[in-house]
Amino acid sequence: MLKLNIFSLKLTEITRLTIYLLAFLISFQTRLILRPGELAGGYFEYATISLYAADIAVGLLVLAIIALLALKAGKNAFWNLKFKGRNTLLFFAGLFIFFSFISIFAANDKWLSLFRFGWFIEGVFLFLLIVFLNYNILKFFFFLGLGLFVQAGIAVWQFIAQSDFSSKWLGMALHKAEELGVSVIEISNPGELPERWLRAYGALPHPNILGAAMALAALFCLYFLLGRRPAGRIAKYAPIGALTVFFIALLASFSRSAWLGFTAGFAAIFCAVMIAKNLSKRKIMLETTLILGLIFFAFFSLYSDLVLTRIKGKGRLEDRSISERVSSSKEAWEIIKSRPFFGVGAGNYALAREKNNELRSVQDDKGIYEPVHNAFLLIWAEMGILGLTAFIGFLAACVYCLLSYLWAENNNAIFGLAIMAALAIMMNFDHFWMSLHFGVWLSFLIPALALRLSLED
């Protein structure tokens, strides 16, 4: 019996170490491609089936938790949390999984839909782990932040050097500004050839994904600056250092949706701190605002043409980007009207509008068709109104839980609400939240972290 107890304690510790490893691996796209996606005679990322390094960590966690439950060591591995709104939250999470499974039967490519369903299973499982597993949240954030810090460092270097490299171990592709299909900002003066600037990718698939990750990471840094001050001198100043690097990488991504999401979240936190009667927090907030303002002023002074091009949305590429988003939204409504209740199958959006062996989806210079640039419309198109209702219900239940803690005078819940607002805003302008592996994980990881921080406070 003693040996069993020792074994279960070691297994509990291994489980915690594995979730810290997962936190570090989440932002890296290292993967083994099992089936390359193909569409219109070319490679198609959104139909590619891959096994990611982070998936292996999740598999190890599943095995460890099954073993813990078999040994009846669950009370050592999990919190016994009974918070307000928990049952509603779990109900909608389960409902989303159910309707994503049902959508497989409507899919043209059922293998692709099945693997996409696997991503959703992982996302909900990750959510449950973050909220209920017994681990050190500060250590989790350290390893998660370390991985994102590496991404930010690569991103800043990419933009300043206007150079890139490929790495299979980082899951990183080579991007050149002169190549068609690469995300760039194009500026031109009368009588001159257009000048193309490479947007920062980090080791992620697209600058918008980098921007979203950096925006959310920066907002979490504000929580540690204002809501929970870690002990120790190094830990005390680490959040402001990380916030600075994340903010620079956010700017270098030139993602308008990420800029908007961060601005909304930051403004909500700023107003909440200013309204509160905590003078020390007001001082920190004002100092942080000044630092970020100086960084933006310096960045704008150096790259004003690029910043204004993105903000105003003027120029050949900007006009095209906006027109493609409008046309893709119209097309999404056509797909939705064809199958409004159960959708066309998870992951099968781009396959749903086939006519004369050619798709009518939005097409870029490399012949790659993209889903609609709105995560909520994409869910509706692929999993129907029932799947969309379940997902919105899941997010709303998270917000309700945070509000209940705010009403109980847990003032730090405002950070979680601000982060959820930023997430909801950004999901309205991009599809990667439901079309790419890292995006799906972020969609469940961010609500989980926001909720866990409020629960611990």
C-alpha distance (Angstrom), angle and dihedral (degrees) to the residues before:
residue distance angle dihedral
M1 . . .
L2 3.77 . .
K3 3.79 91.0 .
L4 3.80 89.9 50.9
N5 3.80 91.2 53.2
I6 3.79 91.9 48.6
F7 3.80 90.6 48.4
S8 3.80 92.8 49.4
L9 3.81 91.2 49.3
K10 3.80 90.7 51.3
L11 3.78 90.4 47.5
T12 3.81 89.8 51.5
E13 3.80 89.7 53.2
I14 3.82 91.3 47.3
T15 3.81 88.5 52.4
R16 3.80 90.6 54.0
L17 3.80 92.6 47.0
T18 3.81 89.7 50.2
I19 3.80 92.8 53.6
Y20 3.83 89.1 51.8
L21 3.81 88.5 51.5
L22 3.79 88.8 49.6
A23 3.81 90.1 51.2
F24 3.81 89.8 57.2
L25 3.82 95.0 44.3
I26 3.81 97.1 47.0
S27 3.81 95.8 87.5
F28 3.82 95.6 45.7
Q29 3.78 119.5 89.1
T30 3.81 97.8 -153.8
R31 3.79 104.8 149.5
L32 3.78 148.8 154.8
I33 3.80 111.3 -125.9
L34 3.80 107.6 -135.0
R35 3.79 97.1 177.5
P36 3.82 122.6 8.9
G37 3.77 112.3 -136.5
E38 3.78 117.3 -119.6
L39 3.77 130.0 -167.6
A40 3.81 133.3 159.8
G41 3.79 89.6 -0.8
G42 3.81 95.8 -55.7
Y43 3.79 143.0 83.4
F44 3.80 113.5 -70.7
E45 3.80 117.4 -164.2
Y46 3.80 95.3 -166.2
A47 3.82 91.7 60.6
T48 3.80 95.5 44.0
I49 3.81 117.4 116.5
S50 3.81 113.3 -148.4
L51 3.78 141.9 166.3
Y52 3.83 110.9 -133.6
A53 3.80 127.0 -154.3
A54 3.80 88.6 -120.7
D55 3.82 89.0 56.7
I56 3.80 89.1 62.2
A57 3.81 90.7 53.3
V58 3.82 89.1 51.4
G59 3.80 89.9 50.5
L60 3.82 90.3 52.8
L61 3.79 89.8 49.9
V62 3.80 91.3 51.6
L63 3.81 91.2 52.2
A64 3.82 92.3 46.2
I65 3.80 93.0 49.9
I66 3.81 92.7 47.1
A67 3.82 88.2 52.5
L68 3.81 91.7 47.9
L69 3.79 92.1 50.8
A70 3.81 90.6 47.0
L71 3.82 88.8 53.3
K72 3.81 90.0 47.1
A73 3.78 89.4 -121.4
G74 3.81 93.5 129.0
K75 3.80 93.2 115.3
N76 3.80 88.7 62.6
A77 3.79 94.5 45.8
F78 3.81 101.7 42.2
W79 3.74 139.0 47.6
N80 3.79 116.6 -117.5
L81 3.78 92.9 -132.4
K82 3.79 122.0 170.2
F83 3.77 104.7 172.2
K84 3.77 127.7 165.4
G85 3.79 112.3 -84.4
R86 3.81 94.8 17.1
N87 3.81 95.6 124.8
T88 3.81 92.2 48.6
L89 3.78 89.7 49.5
L90 3.80 93.1 51.3
F91 3.81 91.1 44.4
F92 3.81 94.1 57.0
A93 3.82 92.6 42.2
G94 3.81 89.1 53.7
L95 3.80 91.5 44.6
F96 3.81 91.1 53.5
I97 3.79 90.4 51.8
F98 3.82 90.2 48.9
F99 3.82 95.0 52.3
S100 3.81 92.6 43.5
F101 3.83 86.7 55.4
I102 3.81 92.1 48.0
S103 3.82 89.3 52.6
I104 3.82 90.1 63.9
F105 3.80 90.2 74.2
A106 3.83 90.7 58.0
A107 3.82 94.6 48.6
N108 3.80 124.5 109.0
D109 3.81 90.3 -151.7
K110 3.79 102.1 42.6
W111 3.80 95.3 177.2
L112 3.79 90.7 56.2
S113 3.80 90.5 46.9
L114 3.80 91.0 48.9
F115 3.80 92.0 52.9
R116 3.80 90.8 46.9
F117 3.80 87.4 52.1
G118 3.81 86.4 53.4
W119 3.81 89.3 57.1
F120 3.80 90.0 54.1
I121 3.82 90.7 49.1
E122 3.81 88.4 52.2
G123 3.80 91.4 47.0
V124 3.81 93.8 53.1
F125 3.81 90.9 42.2
L126 3.81 89.2 51.7
F127 3.80 89.7 49.7
L128 3.81 91.2 52.8
L129 3.80 92.0 46.9
I130 3.80 93.6 51.0
V131 3.80 93.0 47.8
F132 3.80 101.9 38.8
L133 3.82 109.2 23.3
N134 3.80 116.5 102.5
Y135 3.83 104.8 -121.5
N136 3.80 140.9 121.2
I137 3.81 107.4 -82.6
L138 3.81 92.0 -161.6
K139 3.81 91.1 56.7
F140 3.79 90.1 47.5
F141 3.80 90.8 53.5
F142 3.79 90.8 46.2
F143 3.81 93.0 57.5
L144 3.79 93.4 38.8
G145 3.81 89.9 49.6
L146 3.80 91.3 46.4
G147 3.79 91.2 57.0
L148 3.80 91.9 46.3
F149 3.81 90.4 45.9
V150 3.81 88.8 58.3
Q151 3.81 88.8 50.5
A152 3.81 90.7 49.7
G153 3.80 92.1 49.1
I154 3.81 92.1 51.3
A155 3.81 90.0 46.6
V156 3.80 95.2 51.8
W157 3.80 90.6 47.4
Q158 3.83 91.5 48.7
F159 3.77 93.1 53.6
I160 3.81 98.2 42.5
A161 3.81 94.2 44.7
Q162 3.82 93.8 35.5
S163 3.77 85.0 -140.5
D164 3.78 136.7 110.8
F165 3.79 142.8 -173.5
S166 3.78 135.9 -155.9
S167 3.79 125.7 -121.4
K168 3.79 126.9 177.3
W169 3.80 90.2 -162.5
L170 3.80 92.0 57.0
G171 3.81 92.3 39.3
M172 3.77 87.8 -121.1
A173 3.81 126.9 150.4
L174 3.81 125.9 -154.2
H175 3.82 115.0 -103.5
K176 3.80 124.8 -166.8
A177 3.78 122.2 -173.3
E178 3.79 92.0 -139.0
E179 3.81 93.2 57.7
L180 3.79 120.2 94.8
G181 3.79 114.4 -117.6
V182 3.81 94.5 33.1
S183 3.82 115.0 118.9
V184 3.78 107.7 -107.7
I185 3.78 141.0 150.6
E186 3.77 113.1 -121.7
I187 3.79 121.3 -155.0
S188 3.77 125.0 176.6
N189 3.77 137.4 -176.4
P190 3.83 125.4 -155.4
G191 3.80 111.0 -81.3
E192 3.83 93.4 10.9
L193 3.76 133.9 99.8
P194 3.82 114.9 -105.2
E195 3.79 115.3 -91.2
R196 3.81 115.6 -136.2
W197 3.81 120.9 -153.4
L198 3.79 120.5 -165.7
R199 3.80 113.0 -126.1
A200 3.81 115.7 -137.0
Y201 3.81 115.1 -94.9
G202 3.80 102.5 170.5
A203 3.81 104.7 -162.1
L204 3.80 90.9 -46.8
P205 3.83 128.6 106.8
H206 3.82 97.2 -109.3
P207 3.83 139.9 12.0
N208 3.82 90.6 -118.7
I209 3.81 89.4 59.4
L210 3.79 90.5 49.3
G211 3.80 90.5 47.8
A212 3.81 92.9 50.8
A213 3.81 92.3 48.8
M214 3.80 91.6 48.1
A215 3.82 92.9 46.9
L216 3.80 92.7 52.0
A217 3.81 92.9 42.8
A218 3.81 89.9 51.8
L219 3.81 91.3 51.3
F220 3.80 91.0 51.1
C221 3.82 87.6 51.8
L222 3.80 87.4 59.1
Y223 3.80 88.5 56.6
F224 3.80 91.0 56.2
L225 3.80 91.0 44.7
L226 3.79 95.6 49.5
G227 3.78 110.2 13.3
R228 3.77 105.1 37.4
R229 3.80 119.7 16.5
P230 3.84 109.3 -160.4
A231 3.78 116.2 -133.7
G232 3.80 120.4 -107.0
R233 3.79 131.8 49.0
I234 3.80 96.4 -96.1
A235 3.80 93.0 46.2
K236 3.80 89.2 46.7
Y237 3.80 93.8 59.1
A238 3.82 98.0 32.3
P239 3.85 94.5 84.8
I240 3.81 93.9 56.0
G241 3.81 91.1 46.2
A242 3.80 91.8 49.2
L243 3.81 91.1 44.5
T244 3.80 90.2 54.2
V245 3.82 93.7 51.9
F246 3.81 93.3 43.4
F247 3.81 90.8 49.6
I248 3.82 92.7 51.3
A249 3.81 90.2 49.3
L250 3.81 89.2 48.1
L251 3.79 90.0 55.0
A252 3.83 91.6 45.9
S253 3.81 90.7 54.3
F254 3.83 89.7 62.7
S255 3.79 88.2 -152.2
R256 3.80 108.0 159.2
S257 3.80 93.1 -164.2
A258 3.82 90.8 52.0
W259 3.81 91.1 46.9
L260 3.80 89.4 51.3
G261 3.80 93.9 46.0
F262 3.80 93.3 49.1
T263 3.80 92.3 46.0
A264 3.81 91.6 52.1
G265 3.80 93.4 47.2
F266 3.79 93.3 44.5
A267 3.82 92.0 48.0
A268 3.83 91.0 51.5
I269 3.80 92.2 50.7
F270 3.82 91.8 44.2
C271 3.81 92.4 52.8
A272 3.82 92.6 45.8
V273 3.81 92.0 51.1
M274 3.79 93.2 46.0
I275 3.81 92.0 49.7
A276 3.81 92.5 49.3
K277 3.79 118.9 83.5
N278 3.80 96.8 -126.0
L279 3.81 106.2 119.0
S280 3.82 95.2 -171.4
K281 3.81 91.6 54.9
R282 3.80 90.7 46.9
K283 3.79 89.4 54.0
I284 3.82 92.7 49.8
M285 3.81 91.0 46.7
L286 3.79 92.9 51.3
E287 3.81 92.0 46.4
T288 3.81 90.5 49.6
T289 3.81 91.5 48.0
L290 3.80 89.7 51.5
I291 3.82 92.4 50.3
L292 3.81 93.4 49.0
G293 3.81 90.2 44.3
L294 3.81 91.3 54.1
I295 3.81 91.0 47.9
F296 3.80 91.2 50.9
F297 3.82 91.6 46.1
A298 3.82 91.0 52.2
F299 3.80 91.9 46.1
F300 3.79 92.2 47.7
S301 3.81 91.7 48.0
L302 3.80 90.6 55.1
Y303 3.81 98.9 39.5
S304 3.80 105.9 22.7
D305 3.82 93.6 138.5
L306 3.80 91.3 55.0
V307 3.79 94.9 44.9
L308 3.81 93.7 47.9
T309 3.80 91.4 47.1
R310 3.81 90.0 56.7
I311 3.80 95.7 41.7
K312 3.81 95.7 46.5
G313 3.81 93.3 39.2
K314 3.79 92.3 -139.1
G315 3.78 127.0 143.1
R316 3.79 136.5 63.7
L317 3.80 97.0 -73.0
E318 3.80 94.3 39.3
D319 3.82 91.9 51.4
R320 3.77 90.0 48.5
S321 3.80 92.7 48.5
I322 3.80 92.1 52.5
S323 3.81 94.1 45.4
E324 3.82 91.2 49.1
R325 3.80 91.2 51.6
V326 3.79 91.0 51.0
S327 3.80 93.3 47.9
S328 3.82 92.4 45.5
S329 3.81 89.9 53.3
K330 3.80 90.3 53.0
E331 3.78 90.3 49.0
A332 3.81 90.7 49.1
W333 3.80 89.7 58.0
E334 3.81 89.6 53.0
I335 3.80 90.1 53.7
I336 3.81 91.5 45.3
K337 3.80 92.0 51.3
S338 3.79 90.6 51.7
R339 3.84 92.9 57.3
P340 3.82 109.0 7.3
F341 3.82 100.3 162.7
F342 3.82 107.5 43.0
G343 3.81 102.8 13.1
V344 3.80 131.1 -142.5
G345 3.80 95.8 -69.7
A346 3.80 133.6 -77.8
G347 3.81 109.9 -69.6
N348 3.80 93.0 7.5
Y349 3.80 100.8 100.0
A350 3.81 95.3 110.0
L351 3.80 91.5 47.7
A352 3.78 94.0 53.0
R353 3.81 99.8 77.7
E354 3.77 103.0 55.1
K355 3.78 118.5 152.9
N356 3.78 125.2 167.3
N357 3.83 88.4 -10.4
E358 3.79 90.2 -60.8
L359 3.80 127.0 102.9
R360 3.78 122.3 -127.0
S361 3.82 92.8 -150.7
V362 3.77 126.3 117.6
Q363 3.81 109.5 -71.1
D364 3.81 128.9 -160.4
D365 3.81 130.3 -157.2
K366 3.82 92.8 -80.7
G367 3.79 94.5 52.4
I368 3.80 94.9 -106.5
Y369 3.78 117.2 145.5
E370 3.78 117.3 -142.1
P371 3.80 132.3 -157.6
V372 3.80 121.1 -115.6
H373 3.81 112.6 -68.6
N374 3.78 94.6 -118.5
A375 3.82 121.5 81.9
F376 3.80 93.5 -154.1
L377 3.81 94.0 51.4
L378 3.80 89.0 45.7
I379 3.82 91.5 54.1
W380 3.81 90.0 48.2
A381 3.81 92.2 49.8
E382 3.82 94.7 46.2
M383 3.84 102.5 33.8
G384 3.78 102.6 20.1
I385 3.78 131.4 -125.4
L386 3.81 89.8 -57.2
G387 3.79 92.4 58.7
L388 3.80 91.2 44.9
T389 3.81 91.6 49.8
A390 3.81 90.4 51.0
F391 3.82 92.9 50.4
I392 3.81 94.2 46.1
G393 3.80 88.0 46.7
F394 3.81 89.0 53.4
L395 3.82 92.1 52.1
A396 3.82 91.4 43.8
A397 3.82 90.4 51.3
C398 3.82 89.4 53.2
V399 3.80 89.9 51.3
Y400 3.81 90.8 47.9
C401 3.80 90.9 52.7
L402 3.82 90.2 50.7
L403 3.81 91.4 47.1
S404 3.80 90.9 51.2
Y405 3.81 89.2 56.2
L406 3.79 90.9 46.2
W407 3.81 90.0 52.5
A408 3.82 87.6 49.8
E409 3.82 86.5 60.8
N410 3.80 95.6 -102.5
N411 3.80 93.8 144.4
N412 3.80 92.9 -174.9
A413 3.81 89.1 69.4
I414 3.82 86.5 79.7
F415 3.81 88.3 74.2
G416 3.80 90.6 56.4
L417 3.80 91.3 48.0
A418 3.82 91.5 49.2
I419 3.81 90.7 50.0
M420 3.81 91.3 48.5
A421 3.81 89.4 51.2
A422 3.80 90.9 51.4
L423 3.82 90.0 48.8
A424 3.82 93.0 50.5
I425 3.81 92.0 49.1
M426 3.80 93.9 50.2
M427 3.80 92.7 46.7
N428 3.81 88.4 62.0
F429 3.81 92.0 62.8
D430 3.83 105.8 41.3
H431 3.79 139.3 45.3
F432 3.81 99.9 -154.4
W433 3.83 89.9 89.8
M434 3.80 87.0 75.6
S435 3.81 103.9 16.9
L436 3.83 103.7 53.7
H437 3.80 131.2 52.4
F438 3.82 97.2 -120.2
G439 3.80 91.5 45.3
V440 3.82 93.4 53.2
W441 3.79 90.5 49.7
L442 3.81 91.6 48.8
S443 3.81 90.1 51.5
F444 3.81 89.6 62.9
L445 3.81 100.6 27.4
I446 3.82 96.0 58.8
P447 3.85 96.5 53.1
A448 3.80 89.0 44.9
L449 3.80 93.7 52.8
A450 3.80 92.7 44.3
L451 3.80 90.1 51.9
R452 3.81 95.9 43.0
L453 3.82 93.1 52.4
S454 3.79 91.1 52.0
L455 3.81 91.5 46.7
E456 3.80 92.2 51.9
D457 3.81 91.4 49.7
